[in-house]
């Protein structure tokens, strides 16, 4: 076999190969209108990429926890709020003997600047603290009419981690203490934009309504077709007690004059029931006294017997013959039954011998 010769570097180059023209190059150049149509078709057929997230600037973090002694309904409500608020954090229950100023240190350790603290008393009363840690202000509420997600079983539903809309009543802008509470509720319940645990969708709304000097909380789903609202839950009512300048204490900025403590409310109910019982006893005593009083005898009216007709006198019949005794059928049946039973017993004893 003949060895193939290698081309030297300085040697003459061979003949250049002719390039094959493709079908596209052979066609005439496309018009600008056709190029625009092709670009539009490509844009239509293109698969959309992932949602572009911007920079996470609002670093609000909410600490949600409670004291010891809460019941199951409070625990479920606390868990529902944590699922609805992806920017929240949890912590262990705090001892009731500790002072509330310790919560500011817990918030600093957890790197949280807002706090929702549930305080249970007497295993039946629940209080909620909303605080801006560590400088304040803070507000204390009495929580009433609690209904959790598992208890309601509503037809509404929303994506976990989605950002909510906040809807406030017009009364929040009329009075200064309600305006302060509105700003505090906005900073606590609004999910920060571009939060790592949040979803870039808005499919539910939190409503805060003022009625009967209380704040009513509701959570609704926004339906895409006709923008109707369907309730999801949970729901509860906040009865404002006080607003403090500091976090969990400090000078009092506002005190609710319409607030009635649960102890006073229970005392009023007991006093009402006791008053009803006392009233019944007094009526009974009056009736007893009336029975003991001597009856007043009215004089006989001679005209009362004018229209009275005397009854016909029946002749008295004397029975000289003794009546026949009545036959007691039940006693006769009992005697016959006893005789038959004695006879059976005798027969059985005879057969046994």
C-alpha positions in Angstrom: 0.0 0.0 0.0 1.2 3.4 -0.8 1.7 5.7 2.1 -0.3 8.8 2.1 1.7 11.9 1.8 1.3 14.7 4.3 1.0 18.3 3.1 3.9 20.5 4.2 3.2 23.8 6.0 4.9 25.9 3.4 3.6 24.0 0.4 1.1 25.2 -2.1 -2.5 24.8 -1.1 -4.9 22.6 -3.0 -7.9 23.8 -4.9 -10.7 25.3 -2.7 -13.9 23.4 -2.4 -17.0 25.0 -3.7 -19.6 25.8 -1.0 -23.1 24.3 -1.5 -25.9 26.8 -1.5 -28.8 25.9 0.8 -32.4 26.2 -0.2 -32.9 29.2 2.0 -30.0 31.0 0.4 -31.4 30.2 -3.0 -34.7 32.0 -2.2 -35.0 35.7 -2.7 -34.8 37.9 0.4 -38.0 38.1 2.5 -40.1 41.2 2.8 -40.2 43.1 6.1 -43.9 42.4 6.5 -43.3 38.6 6.3 -40.5 38.9 8.9 -42.9 40.7 11.3 -45.5 38.0 10.9 -43.0 35.2 11.5 -41.9 37.0 14.7 -45.5 37.2 15.9 -46.0 33.5 15.3 -42.9 32.7 17.3 -44.0 34.9 20.2 -47.4 33.0 20.2 -45.9 29.6 20.2 -43.2 30.4 22.8 -43.7 28.8 26.2 -43.8 31.4 28.9 -40.9 31.3 31.3 -41.1 31.4 35.1 -42.5 34.4 36.8 -39.8 37.0 37.2 -39.4 38.0 40.8 -38.0 41.4 41.8 -36.1 42.4 44.8 -37.6 41.6 48.3 -37.5 44.9 50.0 -40.3 44.8 52.7 -38.7 42.7 55.4 -41.7 42.4 57.6 -41.8 39.2 59.8 -44.6 38.3 62.1 -44.2 36.2 65.3 -47.4 34.3 66.1 -47.5 32.4 69.3 -49.5 32.1 72.6 -49.4 31.6 76.3 -50.0 28.3 78.1 -53.6 27.4 78.9 -55.2 27.9 75.5 -58.0 25.6 74.3 -58.2 23.6 71.0 -60.1 26.3 69.1 -57.4 29.0 69.8 -54.7 26.5 68.7 -56.5 25.9 65.4 -57.1 29.6 64.9 -53.4 30.3 65.4 -52.5 27.6 62.9 -54.9 29.0 60.4 -53.3 32.5 60.6 -49.8 30.9 60.1 -51.0 29.2 56.9 -52.6 32.4 55.6 -49.5 34.5 56.4 -46.4 33.1 54.8 -44.2 35.8 56.3 -45.0 34.5 59.9 -42.9 32.6 62.3 -43.8 30.3 65.2 -42.4 29.9 68.7 -43.1 27.8 71.8 -45.7 28.8 74.3 -44.8 31.4 76.9 -45.3 30.9 80.6 -48.0 32.9 82.1 -45.8 34.0 85.0 -43.4 35.8 82.7 -44.0 39.5 82.0 -45.1 40.7 78.6 -41.9 42.7 78.0 -40.1 39.4 77.5 -41.9 39.1 74.1 -39.8 42.0 72.7 -36.6 39.9 73.4 -38.2 36.9 71.8 -39.0 38.9 68.7 -35.5 40.2 68.5 -34.1 36.6 68.8 -36.5 35.5 66.0 -35.6 38.6 63.9 -39.3 39.7 63.8 -40.6 43.3 64.0 -44.3 42.5 64.5 -46.1 40.2 66.9 -49.5 38.5 67.3 -49.7 37.2 70.9 -52.7 35.2 72.2 -53.1 35.4 75.9 -55.5 32.9 77.6 -57.1 33.6 81.0 -59.3 31.3 83.2 -59.3 28.8 80.3 -62.3 30.6 78.7 -61.2 34.1 77.9 -58.9 34.9 75.0 -57.0 38.2 74.5 -55.0 39.1 71.4 -52.0 41.5 71.3 -51.0 43.2 68.1 -47.6 44.9 68.6 -44.9 46.7 66.7 -41.8 45.4 68.4 -39.8 46.9 70.0 -40.8 50.5 69.9 -44.6 50.2 69.7 -47.5 51.0 69.5 -49.5 48.0 70.6 -53.2 47.2 71.0 -55.0 44.7 73.2 -58.2 43.0 72.1 -60.8 40.6 73.4 -61.3 37.8 70.9 -65.0 36.7 70.5 -67.0 34.4 68.2 -64.0 32.3 66.9 -64.7 30.0 64.0 -61.7 28.1 62.4 -61.2 26.8 58.9 -61.9 23.2 59.9 -65.0 24.2 61.8 -66.6 26.3 59.1 -66.2 24.0 56.0 -66.9 26.8 53.6 -66.8 26.3 49.8 -64.2 29.0 49.2 -60.5 28.1 48.6 -57.3 29.9 47.8 -53.7 29.2 46.9 -51.4 28.7 49.9 -48.9 31.5 50.2 -50.8 33.9 47.8 -50.9 37.6 48.7 -54.3 39.0 50.0 -56.1 42.2 49.4 -57.0 44.2 52.5 -60.4 45.8 52.6 -61.2 48.3 55.4 -64.5 49.9 56.5 -64.9 53.6 56.0 -65.1 54.2 59.7 -61.4 53.5 60.0 -60.7 56.9 58.4 -63.1 58.8 60.6 -61.6 58.4 64.1 -57.9 58.7 64.9 -57.6 55.5 67.0 -59.2 53.5 64.2 -56.7 55.1 61.7 -53.8 53.9 64.0 -55.3 50.4 64.1 -55.7 50.4 60.3 -52.0 51.1 59.8 -51.0 48.4 62.3 -53.3 45.8 60.6 -51.9 46.7 57.2 -48.3 46.2 58.3 -49.2 42.9 60.0 -51.6 41.1 57.7 -50.3 42.3 54.3 -47.8 39.8 52.8 -44.7 41.5 51.5 -44.2 41.6 47.8 -41.5 39.1 46.4 -41.4 37.3 49.7 -39.6 33.9 49.2 -42.5 31.9 50.7 -45.2 33.9 48.9 -46.9 33.2 45.6 -47.3 36.0 43.0 -51.1 35.7 42.9 -53.9 37.7 44.5 -57.0 35.4 44.9 -58.4 36.3 48.3 -59.3 39.3 50.4 -59.2 40.1 54.2 -62.1 42.3 55.3 -62.0 44.4 58.5 -65.5 45.8 59.3 -66.5 47.9 62.3 -69.9 47.1 63.7 -71.2 47.4 67.3 -67.8 49.0 68.3 -66.0 45.8 67.3 -63.8 44.8 64.4 -65.1 41.8 62.4 -62.5 39.8 60.5 -63.5 37.8 57.4 -61.5 36.0 54.6 -63.1 35.7 51.2 -62.1 34.0 47.9 -62.2 36.2 44.7 -63.8 34.2 41.9 -62.2 35.0 38.5 -65.4 34.7 36.4 -67.5 37.4 37.9 -65.4 38.7 40.8 -67.8 37.3 43.4 -66.8 36.6 46.9 -67.0 33.2 48.6 -66.0 32.9 52.3 -63.1 30.7 53.2 -62.5 31.4 56.9 -61.4 31.7 59.6 -63.6 34.4 61.2 -63.4 36.2 64.6 -64.4 39.4 66.3 -62.0 41.8 68.0 -63.2 43.9 70.9 -60.7 46.7 71.5 -59.6 47.3 75.1 -56.6 49.7 75.0 -54.0 51.1 72.7 -50.5 51.6 74.3 -47.7 53.8 73.1 -45.0 51.2 73.7 -44.7 47.5 72.8 -46.8 45.5 75.3 -47.1 48.4 77.7 -46.3 52.1 78.2 -48.6 55.1 78.3 -52.2 54.5 77.3 -53.1 56.3 74.1 -56.8 55.2 73.9 -59.2 53.2 76.2 -62.5 51.9 74.9 -65.4 53.3 76.9 -67.8 50.7 75.5 -65.7 47.7 76.6 -67.1 45.3 79.3 -64.8 42.7 80.8 -65.9 39.1 80.6 -66.0 38.9 84.4 -68.4 41.8 84.5 -70.5 40.3 81.7 -70.8 37.0 83.6 -71.6 38.9 86.8 -74.5 40.8 85.1 -75.9 37.5 83.7 -75.8 35.9 87.2 -77.5 39.0 88.7 -80.3 38.8 86.1 -80.9 35.2 86.9 -80.8 35.8 90.6 -83.3 38.7 90.2 -85.7 36.4 88.4 -85.4 33.8 91.2 -86.0 36.4 93.9 -89.0 37.7 92.1 -90.5 34.2 91.9 -89.9 33.7 95.7 -91.5 37.0 96.5 -94.6 36.0 94.5 -94.8 32.7 96.4 -94.5 34.5 99.8 -97.3 36.9 98.9 -99.5 34.0 97.9 -98.9 32.3 101.3 -99.7 35.5 103.2 -103.0 35.8 101.3 -103.9 32.2 102.2 -103.3 32.9 105.9 -105.5 36.0 106.0 -109.0 35.5 107.4 -111.7 35.3 104.8 -114.3 38.1 104.9 -117.8 36.7 105.2 -120.4 38.6 103.2 -123.9 39.0 104.7 -126.6 36.8 103.2 -128.6 38.5 100.4 -132.3 37.7 100.7 -132.9 38.3 97.0 -130.3 35.7 96.0 -132.7 32.8 96.4 -135.6 34.4 94.4 -135.1 32.3 91.3 -133.9 29.1 93.0 -136.4 26.3 92.4 -136.4 23.5 95.1 -135.4 20.1 93.9 -137.9 17.2 94.0 -137.6 15.0 97.0 -137.0 11.4 96.2 -138.5 8.7 98.3 -136.2 6.9 100.6 -135.9 3.2 99.9 -134.7 0.8 102.6 -133.0 -2.4 101.4 -134.0 -5.3 103.7 -132.1 -8.0 101.8 -128.3 -8.3 101.9 -126.8 -7.8 98.4 -125.0 -10.7 96.8 -121.2 -10.5 97.1 -119.3 -9.6 93.9 -117.1 -12.2 92.4 -113.4 -11.3 92.2 -112.2 -12.9 88.9 -108.5 -12.0 89.4 -108.4 -13.6 92.9 -110.1 -16.7 91.4 -107.6 -17.0 88.6 -104.7 -16.7 91.1 -106.1 -19.5 93.2 -106.5 -21.7 90.2 -103.0 -20.9 89.1 -101.5 -21.8 92.5 -103.4 -25.1 92.6 -102.1 -26.1 89.2 -98.5 -25.1 90.1 -98.7 -27.2 93.3 -100.0 -30.2 91.3 -97.1 -29.9 88.8 -94.6 -29.7 91.7 -96.0 -32.9 93.2 -95.9 -34.7 89.9 -92.3 -33.7 89.3 -91.2 -34.8 92.7 -93.0 -38.2 92.2 -91.3 -38.8 88.9 -87.9 -37.9 90.3 -88.3 -40.6 93.0 
